Amino acid sequence: MESQLGLIEQSFDLRYSGGVREALNELPDSFTITDPCISGHPIVFASNGFLKIFGYSKDEVIGRNGRMFQGPKTNRRSVMEIREAIREERAIQTNLLNYRKDGTPFWMLFHMCPVFGKEDGRVIHFVGVQVPIPRRPRRSRSTVVGNTGNLCENGARFREGMFRCCRREVCLDTVMELGCGSALDSVSSPDDREIEINEPCETSELEKRKANAAVSNVLSVLTHHSELTGKLVCGKRCCLSGTGLLGSSLNISLGRIKQSFVLSDPHLPDMPIVYASDTFLELTGYARHEVLGHNSRFLSGLDTDPATQFQIKECIRTEQPCTVRILNYRKDKTPFWNLLHISPVRNASGKVAYFVGVQIDDSCKNQEEHGLSPQRRQLSVVGAVKVAVRSLSIGASTS
């Protein structure tokens, strides 16, 4: 635990100047800062506004994962979307039901964005802003006050007019203000309140603006204090070369696979390679910086069969695996027959995140390796890549 706390302190001390915590605490907003490079993706900073809303002390929060604020009614789909945003190192804004320390649930607008290191484009931190969503009564306050007597007499009408809210405790306070506390038990049963808290809330433009402004303020403080140490950070990735295209965790996992393969991102323009194994570099003669960020068609040449290239495009378009034998060229222009297997790699929510291409030099005399046929070797690589991607997707979580 002591070593974990030491890493958490270093997460700030090595990147920002000494006054960063004090400057962040001067901001009135509710937010946390997490470090995805530390095991468990813990919270390394929690604002005073955050601690006040959730009812925790700083010592109870620092070092913990954001899932501690989730509960039985937290939407699993929303949590999965947040995990996917973490894996893809992008911003997300979503409504989320969280729980205070005393167990009371409340709806909030959660806005998360990555913080990038300017020198290498690596994700340093994630900033998560929480904006509570107040109740949205269907009737105006004046209408309810004007009909207080009727509402207290008719529990069904009162429930319809007042209890369409997002926060149960706010709803109860409103009842007391209207002088109908004595009628509370008759108009709102526990089942009714459970239905109300389960209903998703609509976020107003004001709350979205608050979240955006809070993120901007936090990034401004972090940027300023990183300038004082010379280790600059920014809200947008400033470097797209090298391994900065993938998170460090995924790079480490993929590096354990000792076969020739590349990973391409179909969501980026021209579907560039975002990972290339060492064995692939040995097979083709290219350096890593000459491969990353480029479409794999650079391996094709004058005698590459266009029909085979079209077959590859079709398998990508239909998101289906395929195996082809294609004539490719190394960096020194020497040709080789590439037994190429391509397969989609889906994330934990079932969407295609990458395509993996596994290469075997079909010109080699001995295709057997450790008793495995080329096809079995390729399928084992595909399986290992899928496990790495899905494990990262499931393991990286915050709220």
Disulfide bonds with the S-S distance in Angstrom:
Cys152-Cys180 2.08
Cys166-Cys201 1.95
Cys234-Cys238 2.46
